């Protein structure tokens, strides 16, 4: 390796030695060419303006000689300075692995050590542009070179207003390889108030990057006119992509066609990946079952990114949502909500279905709530009991479709409702009225005043009593901790015996043995209604769940074991809060 470095260094030294004679030859040729052009130019000036000649210059040749002499003196001085500078700046170069292989790292091009390439390199570095004193044409060439140079592109391309997106000057080549900056600086004289703050409506000096303006956000805004006023709302990216033809929503079932089988296979793969707790064979069987219907989100040409599989029971006017999943990489673009709206539109138009039922796990409850599902089941059990699949640990949820709603236009409908409500509020209230500031604050020694004397306070309904109520905390200080503990227990796989109250019909003697029954759903209601003022009250109900189960069931039963497992989950989570470690000891003593 050391020998390779020496060979490489020797070759570079040879190239450096050849640079000087090449440069001097080039300089002589350019100097001769400039002299000829200047002689020709001076002769033309003499012919055009003979009366304006200076009496001291008796002949054209004298003037040319004087001019050439000045240029020669300047060029010799510059050449000496350049040689001295080159000698001082000469340093040994470090050879990398890539350079030993003959590859230029910066430009990714092969090295060419010929004289022609050296000449081009000298021109590229601008070393032939040093002799520019007293020569306007050469100065112009240097400016053009700097304009094309990537290092000087920013400074020379800038204009008075800061814009760099202008065409290049005459005679200057456009530098395609350098991306021009699109920063636009806006400067304006800003008027300030007495406090030194910019006055309302004034423009503050700032720098705006045009490239950072999100065009997608502009596309999402949809405007409309309602009752003579202009309103707008934002569309989800999935709606825009569907309109632009990037994605489509296709209804598919196992009809034996090639495209249908491809789409169903893609759905099966997504369901198996996003629902790992489900048996793969079970998912495959239901997706390809001819009694099931699926709606798939397809990115063209035929890539499945998500879907819903349902089983309709038209004689009972409801459909069961069996699977619902979106690929993990596509879950932030609104595909899930838009897919559900497509499903509701299709089912209501093509089937005699008015309700949806589904069993949701703890991670999907939030999604289904946003889509209009609720835990309150209004359908009689005789309608659905024994027809839908009962999943252990899932929460049964229901959605009742509204006949007068076009679900694909739901964002616009909600925006119209919001506009109507705001208009009604303005007609009866004063919240939209902008009132002038208080003159008392202009005086440094102002006296306290009655809040009811402030314009608008009385109209807003403010009283001292309501102010005291507003100052009271809405939640207990330990509410976040209790919510975290309850959520942890609700997400545990051992929670299924304790999710709902014990059915008295199924276990008739339970309430005779257990005096204080408790379950997780009851605790959730109490927590939302602020029934737990302290963590002691919350832990008391948790202990009721575990102790009641151990009291009624034997140690060998599954219920007894699940109670111990769920209690352990609670203890482990309580360890995250050292200030409440006493509750861990209390729970461990109950075993």
Order of alpha helices (4+ residues) and beta strands (2+ residues): alpha-alpha-alpha-alpha-alpha-alpha-beta-beta-alpha-beta-beta-alpha-beta-alpha-alpha-beta-beta-beta-alpha-beta-alpha-alpha-beta-alpha-alpha-alpha-alpha-alpha-alpha-alpha-alpha
